[in-house]
Amino acid sequence: MLVEVMVTLKPDVLDAQGRQVKNALRTLGFNEVNDCRVGKVILLDMDTDDWEKARVRAARMAERLLANTVIEDFIVRRHEK
């Protein structure tokens, strides 16, 4: 089963990279972009067909390694191919 963990900065944490991307997009003429937040997506190919088990394990991985939970949030979801 392919599981996706999306990690983003918490809303109150300044996203300097997101700000730079927003400014670059506006420079390229994409003026409709009001804000941009940059994160990361981690795809885990897990050896299980049990979604609940995979979700719980992936969340534990995110809490322990994949995300810095002091400044980052994460979402675990089933990856649609």
Backbone bond lengths (Angstrom), bond angles and torsions (degrees), N, CA, C in turn:
res aa  C-N    CA-C-N  psi(-1)  N-CA   C-N-CA  omega(-1)  CA-C   N-CA-C  phi
1 M - - - 1.444 - - 1.523 108.53 -
2 L 1.315 116.17 135.68 1.462 121.61 178.69 1.523 108.60 -95.83
3 V 1.327 115.26 121.35 1.459 122.78 -177.94 1.521 108.57 -116.75
4 E 1.329 115.77 136.87 1.461 121.93 -178.69 1.523 109.13 -108.98
5 V 1.325 115.90 130.55 1.462 121.68 173.29 1.527 106.40 -115.19
6 M 1.337 116.31 116.43 1.461 120.83 179.12 1.529 107.81 -104.08
7 V 1.327 115.65 122.74 1.456 122.30 -177.22 1.530 108.28 -113.16
8 T 1.331 115.44 128.20 1.462 120.89 178.37 1.524 109.34 -135.96
9 L 1.319 115.21 156.79 1.459 119.21 175.37 1.524 109.31 -66.86
10 K 1.320 116.22 146.33 1.462 120.16 175.60 1.527 108.86 -61.57
11 P 1.326 117.16 151.00 1.470 120.75 -175.13 1.530 114.79 -55.28
12 D 1.332 117.78 -31.97 1.466 119.91 -177.70 1.530 113.75 -87.23
13 V 1.339 117.68 1.44 1.467 122.04 178.82 1.530 109.00 -95.46
14 L 1.320 116.28 128.68 1.460 121.56 179.34 1.524 110.16 -61.76
15 D 1.324 115.99 129.12 1.464 121.88 179.04 1.526 108.65 -107.25
16 A 1.329 116.72 86.51 1.462 121.63 -177.71 1.525 111.62 -62.48
17 Q 1.314 117.61 -38.93 1.460 120.94 179.17 1.529 110.08 -66.21
18 G 1.314 116.94 -41.88 1.455 120.71 176.69 1.521 111.86 -60.83
19 R 1.321 116.48 -40.27 1.466 121.02 178.37 1.533 110.56 -62.94
20 Q 1.339 116.63 -41.90 1.463 120.36 179.02 1.529 111.54 -64.95
21 V 1.328 116.61 -40.52 1.463 120.29 178.21 1.525 109.83 -64.01
22 K 1.338 117.02 -43.76 1.470 120.71 178.22 1.528 110.52 -58.97
23 N 1.317 116.94 -46.03 1.463 120.22 -179.88 1.522 111.61 -63.54
24 A 1.328 117.22 -40.64 1.466 120.59 178.91 1.529 110.58 -65.36
25 L 1.329 117.13 -41.45 1.462 120.31 178.01 1.526 110.88 -61.99
26 R 1.321 117.16 -42.13 1.468 120.69 178.42 1.529 110.51 -64.76
27 T 1.332 117.03 -37.68 1.464 120.94 176.99 1.528 110.70 -61.56
28 L 1.326 116.02 -33.49 1.462 121.21 179.08 1.534 112.93 -83.04
29 G 1.325 116.42 2.97 1.459 120.36 175.94 1.521 115.08 98.01
30 F 1.314 118.16 5.57 1.465 121.53 178.27 1.526 109.12 -90.94
31 N 1.328 115.26 68.31 1.462 121.26 -172.93 1.523 113.94 -74.14
32 E 1.322 117.84 -9.06 1.457 120.38 179.43 1.527 112.82 -76.64
33 V 1.340 117.79 -8.32 1.461 121.36 179.92 1.526 108.95 -79.89
34 N 1.337 116.03 112.94 1.466 121.34 179.81 1.517 112.49 -89.09
35 D 1.321 116.68 -30.90 1.456 120.85 -178.98 1.521 108.39 -155.45
36 C 1.314 116.57 158.78 1.457 121.97 179.55 1.517 107.90 -147.43
37 R 1.310 116.18 131.43 1.456 122.08 175.25 1.528 106.91 -120.64
38 V 1.315 116.76 133.03 1.457 121.75 -178.74 1.527 108.46 -106.77
39 G 1.313 115.56 136.34 1.460 120.96 178.49 1.514 110.03 -138.30
40 K 1.308 115.08 -158.49 1.465 119.59 178.26 1.520 108.87 -141.10
41 V 1.315 114.73 150.91 1.459 121.63 177.19 1.521 107.89 -119.75
42 I 1.316 115.68 128.87 1.455 121.79 177.78 1.528 107.26 -115.20
43 L 1.330 116.99 124.06 1.459 121.65 177.62 1.526 108.73 -101.03
44 L 1.305 115.25 125.71 1.460 121.38 -179.57 1.526 108.86 -113.88
45 D 1.321 116.87 120.38 1.459 121.63 174.57 1.526 106.00 -90.92
46 M 1.334 115.60 103.88 1.460 120.84 -172.11 1.521 111.10 -104.83
47 D 1.320 114.76 144.06 1.463 122.25 -177.29 1.526 110.09 -87.08
48 T 1.339 115.84 69.35 1.460 121.79 176.17 1.521 109.19 -162.34
49 D 1.306 115.99 154.08 1.463 121.77 173.56 1.525 110.59 -108.90
50 D 1.320 116.56 0.98 1.461 122.94 -178.40 1.533 108.86 -91.62
51 W 1.342 116.36 104.92 1.466 120.64 -175.96 1.524 111.95 -60.03
52 E 1.310 118.53 -43.61 1.466 120.91 -177.56 1.525 110.80 -62.59
53 K 1.310 117.02 -42.47 1.469 120.91 178.14 1.522 110.24 -64.09
54 A 1.325 116.93 -44.34 1.468 121.00 179.41 1.522 110.95 -63.14
55 R 1.339 117.03 -41.72 1.463 121.34 -179.52 1.526 111.19 -62.52
56 V 1.316 115.99 -45.46 1.466 120.60 -179.60 1.527 110.80 -64.39
57 R 1.321 116.92 -44.35 1.472 120.39 -179.50 1.529 111.36 -65.20
58 A 1.340 116.40 -42.73 1.474 120.11 179.52 1.518 110.71 -64.67
59 A 1.320 117.72 -38.67 1.464 120.59 177.05 1.522 110.55 -63.57
60 R 1.299 116.65 -39.37 1.469 119.99 178.09 1.533 110.71 -65.51
61 M 1.340 116.20 -40.15 1.470 120.16 176.54 1.532 110.35 -61.20
62 A 1.325 116.20 -41.90 1.458 120.57 -179.79 1.528 110.73 -64.67
63 E 1.313 116.78 -43.20 1.465 120.78 179.71 1.519 112.45 -64.41
64 R 1.323 116.56 -34.71 1.465 120.36 -174.64 1.520 114.34 -92.50
65 L 1.350 118.27 -25.79 1.457 119.26 -173.45 1.527 114.61 -142.79
66 L 1.306 117.67 -46.32 1.460 120.67 -167.67 1.517 114.02 -74.15
67 A 1.322 117.78 -26.91 1.464 121.44 -179.20 1.521 109.78 -127.08
68 N 1.320 115.32 146.26 1.459 121.26 170.68 1.525 105.51 -91.71
69 T 1.321 116.88 95.68 1.458 120.87 -170.43 1.529 114.17 -67.54
70 V 1.315 117.46 -7.38 1.467 120.01 173.99 1.527 109.53 -70.58
71 I 1.334 116.77 -39.75 1.467 120.30 -175.90 1.528 113.85 -120.62
72 E 1.342 117.29 -5.50 1.464 119.99 -175.98 1.527 111.44 -124.73
73 D 1.328 114.47 147.96 1.461 123.05 170.16 1.524 107.61 -105.99
74 F 1.328 116.20 162.53 1.459 119.29 175.21 1.517 110.21 -143.43
75 I 1.313 114.61 155.04 1.460 123.14 175.79 1.519 107.31 -129.22
76 V 1.318 116.66 134.39 1.459 122.14 176.54 1.521 107.41 -109.63
77 R 1.323 115.96 129.06 1.466 119.64 177.00 1.521 110.18 -147.43
78 R 1.307 113.07 158.60 1.463 119.72 177.19 1.517 107.85 -70.11
79 H 1.313 116.34 130.98 1.458 120.50 -179.77 1.527 109.07 -83.90
80 E 1.312 114.63 124.05 1.464 120.58 178.27 1.516 108.81 -90.11
81 K 1.296 117.06 125.72 1.466 121.44 -178.23 1.504 110.16 -79.52
